[in-house]
């Protein structure tokens, strides 16, 4: 699978999976994982959260994170393992772009001061297809198997 084909396959897997397991490093250098709704625009990946959560504090101390998608009921059977650096943003245009009705359970609206977006900048994405396809995308280069 060439680089362009791998990127398109990864984007399709992102389309097929609306939730993932998001891991950060908490105090004491211990991993912490939680389920989160996943939004994306191509390989730009976003998670909505409250600015007062532990994950926001953890990312201030260590912006490296991991997102696992796939092989779940209601999602695709392809698996993505995503290593990323994460920035916490209150960018109004991004908050509006990500906003949808499902977030009303936690926030008053896209202008809620507690609503922030986690912007994931993937550094490495490992793709494992349901039919044993495999590829590794890396920022700046791609290796497929």
N, C-alpha and C positions, 0 to 999 in steps of 0.2 A: 504494500500500500504506500503510495507516494505521499509527500507532505501535505499537499492540497486535499487529497482524498482522506487522509487521516484527520485533518482539521474538520472537514465536512462530516465525517463519521462521529467525531467528538461532539460537534454542534447538534447533530441528530440525537445523540444520547442525552445531551442537556435538555433538548426539547421534550424528550420522553420521561424525564424524571423531575418532578416538581418539588421533591423533598430530598434532603441528604443529611448525612451525619457530619457535623462540623466540629473539628477538634482544635483546641488551643492548649497552651501550656499555662497552668495556674501556679500560684505561689507554691514554693517547695519543689518546683520543676516537675510537677505531675501533670499528666495529660487529663484533659476534661473534654468530653464529647457530648453533643446534644443534637437533636433533630431540628432542622430549620427548613423553611421554605426557600427555594432557590429560584432566582431570576437571572436571566442572561441576555446579552446582546452579542451574538457571536461567541468569542472566547472571553468576553468581559463578563464576569460573574459577580452577582450582587446578592446580599442577604439583608433583610430588614430586621432591625432590632431596636430595643430601648437603650438609650445612652446610659442608663443607670444599671445595666446588667454587668455581671462578673466578666463576661466575655470581652466587653469593651475595655475594662480595666486590664485584663490579661493581655489584650492586644497592644495596649500602650507599653507594657513591659517587654513583650515579645511579639512582633508582628507576623511571625511565621505561623502558618496554620495548615490544616489538612481538611479536605472535603471528600467524602466518599459517597458516590451515587450509584444507583442501579441495583439490579437483582432483588427487586422488592415487589410485593403485591401492588398492582396498580401502576407500576413503573416498567421501564424496559428491562430486559434481561442482560443488557450490556452493562459492564462495570467501568466506572471512571474513578481513578485515584488521583486526586488533584493536590499538588503541593503549591502553596501560594504565599505571597506576602500580602498583608491586609492593611488597608487604610480605612479609618472611620471618618465618614464625611456627613456633613449636614447640607451639602450642595442642593439648593432648592430645585434645580432642573432635574437632577438625578432622583431626588425624593419624589417629585411629581411623576417622573417616568416609571418608577417602580410601583407607585401607589396603585392599589386595587382594593375592591370591597372586602376581601378576606382580611385585610389589615385593620379594618374597623373594630375588630374584637380587642385589639391592643392599643390603638391610637385614635385620637379624635379626628384626624385628617392628615393630609400631607404637610400641613403647617405645624403640626404638634411638635413642640420644642423637644420632646423626649424621643421622637422618631429620627433615627439615624440609619445610614446605609453602610454596610461593610462592603468595600470594593476589593474584590480578590484579583490580584495580578498573578495569574498562574506562572510558575517557573518550570513545572514539570507536570505532564498529564499522562498517566498510563491508562491505556484503553485495553480492555479484555472483552471480546465479543462473545455472544452466546454460542457462536459456531467456532470457537477457539481462535478467532482472529486476535492479533495482538499488535500494539503499536505504542511507541513512546514519543510524545511530543515534548520538546523542550523549548523554552524561550530562545529564539535565535537559530534553532536547529531541530531536526526531527530524525529519529531512528525508528525504523519499522522492522517487525519480525513476522 
